[in-house]
Every structure is written in C-alpha cells, then in structure tokens.
Amino acid sequence: MNELFAILEPAGQNPFTIYKSSTAYALARYWADLALRGFMAMSFFICCVPRDSNFFSAAGTFSMYPYLLHMCFLNILPVHGLWESTAQWPCLHAVFPFLLLPVAAALTVALASQRVQSTTSWALQPEWLLRLMQRVAGAAK
C-alpha cells in the first residue's frame, strides 16, 4: 500500500498519512468530503438548472445589474470586519459564510429588480451614448 502512495504522491505527502491521527479517521474524512462534493454537485443541478419558469426567471434578464452593481454594496457593508472578528470563535468562523448566503440572495434579487433597472439603466445600458455617437458621426460626414 505504501508503494502505491509513493507512486501517486512522490513528495511523500498523501492524503492518508499527513494526518496526525489514525488512517481510519483519514479515510472517513476522505469519504465524507467525497459525499459533500457529490451533494454539492447534485444541489447545483437540482437548484440551478431550470426545468420551467420560477419566481426568479424574470430577474434573469437583468442579471447584468447585480453583476455590475454588487461591489458598490459590498464596499458599504462591513463584511470584512465581521469576518476578521469571527476568527476567535472557530464555530462561528466556519458558519459565517453560510449566514451571508441569505444576504447575498436578497442583494441579488434587489439588484435585479425592475426599480434598479429603471434607475440605473442610463449608466449600465447607455443607449443614449450610442445615439449621440451616431449623430456625431452622421454630422461629420
């Protein structure tokens, strides 16, 4: 078995011997990680591959707005300071990204709304600039 690890991991650090505890613990952790990644893949296909129209289907046409505007709101929110302050509590530090998922979902839904589109479309979809440039190009001829 060690010869197999030597072939697969020439540096000598394979996933089963770098742990300080037993090999059974490492195998259990490996299989748990594999199960978690399989669950994540299944969740992606179930939740993210649409089969019919959903409540957020209409927001998909405005997906450019959350993409371009999210950094403005992330700079306002004190997320980085909260992340550093949770470092002293390992359980909260591990759960903190999952606590931010509803905030991220709400921000995405809000930024993809019709109100945000009507307010910021002049800057994010500057059709007026295209018309102005065509008018200037037409006047130059």
C-alpha positions in Angstrom: 0.0 0.0 0.0 2.8 2.4 0.8 4.4 1.7 -2.6 1.1 2.8 -4.3 1.3 6.1 -2.3 4.9 6.6 -3.3 3.9 6.3 -7.0 0.8 8.6 -6.6 2.4 11.1 -4.3 6.2 11.3 -4.9 6.6 14.1 -2.4 5.6 11.7 0.4 2.5 13.6 1.4 -0.5 11.6 0.5 -4.0 12.4 1.9 -3.9 9.4 4.3 -0.6 9.9 6.0 -0.5 13.7 6.5 -3.0 13.5 9.4 -1.6 13.0 12.8 -4.4 10.6 13.8 -5.3 7.2 12.5 -5.8 6.0 8.9 -9.4 5.2 9.7 -10.0 8.9 10.5 -8.4 10.0 7.3 -10.5 7.5 5.3 -13.7 8.7 7.0 -12.8 12.3 6.3 -12.0 11.5 2.7 -15.3 9.7 2.1 -17.2 12.5 4.0 -15.5 15.1 1.7 -16.4 13.0 -1.4 -20.0 12.7 -0.2 -20.2 16.5 0.5 -18.8 17.3 -3.0 -21.4 14.9 -4.5 -24.1 16.6 -2.6 -22.9 19.9 -3.8 -23.0 18.8 -7.4 -26.5 17.3 -7.0 -27.7 20.5 -5.3 -26.3 22.6 -8.2 -28.1 20.5 -10.8 -31.3 20.5 -8.8 -31.4 24.2 -7.9 -29.5 25.9 -10.8 -30.6 24.0 -13.9 -34.1 25.3 -14.6 -36.8 23.0 -15.8 -39.6 25.6 -16.0 -40.3 29.1 -15.1 -39.6 30.1 -11.5 -40.1 33.2 -9.3 -36.6 34.4 -10.3 -36.9 33.7 -14.0 -37.8 37.3 -14.9 -34.8 38.5 -13.0 -32.5 36.6 -15.3 -33.0 39.1 -18.0 -31.5 41.7 -15.6 -28.5 39.6 -14.4 -26.1 42.3 -15.6 -27.3 44.7 -12.9 -26.4 42.6 -9.9 -23.1 41.6 -11.6 -22.1 45.3 -12.2 -23.6 46.8 -9.0 -22.8 44.3 -6.3 -19.3 45.7 -5.5 -20.8 49.1 -4.6 -23.0 47.5 -1.9 -20.2 45.1 -0.7 -18.0 48.0 -0.1 -20.7 49.6 2.0 -21.4 46.5 4.1 -18.9 45.8 7.0 -18.4 42.2 5.9 -14.6 42.2 6.1 -14.5 43.4 9.7 -17.1 40.9 10.7 -15.1 38.1 9.1 -12.0 39.0 11.0 -13.9 39.4 14.3 -15.3 35.8 14.0 -11.8 34.3 13.8 -11.6 33.9 17.6 -14.7 31.7 17.6 -14.0 28.7 15.2 -17.6 27.5 15.1 -18.9 31.0 14.1 -16.0 31.4 11.7 -16.9 28.2 9.9 -20.7 29.1 9.8 -20.3 32.8 8.9 -20.2 32.3 5.1 -23.4 30.4 5.3 -25.0 33.2 7.3 -24.2 35.5 4.4 -26.0 33.4 1.8 -29.4 34.9 2.6 -27.9 38.4 2.5 -26.3 37.7 -0.9 -29.6 36.2 -2.3 -31.6 39.2 -1.1 -29.0 41.6 -2.6 -29.1 39.8 -5.9 -32.9 39.9 -6.0 -33.0 43.5 -5.1 -30.3 44.5 -7.7 -32.1 42.5 -10.4 -35.4 44.3 -9.7 -37.3 46.4 -12.2 -36.8 49.5 -10.0 -33.0 49.2 -10.0 -33.1 48.6 -13.8 -35.1 51.8 -14.4 -32.9 53.8 -12.1 -29.5 52.8 -13.4 -30.2 51.8 -17.0 -28.9 55.2 -18.2 -25.4 54.2 -16.9 -25.4 50.5 -17.4 -27.0 50.4 -20.8 -26.1 53.8 -22.3 -28.2 53.7 -25.5 -28.2 57.5 -25.4 -24.5 57.4 -25.8 -24.8 55.2 -28.9 -27.4 57.5 -30.4 -25.2 60.6 -29.6 -22.1 59.0 -31.3 -24.2 58.1 -34.3 -25.5 61.6 -34.5 -21.9 63.0 -34.2 -20.7 60.5 -36.9 -23.6 61.5 -39.2 -22.8 65.2 -38.7 -19.1 64.7 -39.5 -19.9 63.2 -42.9 
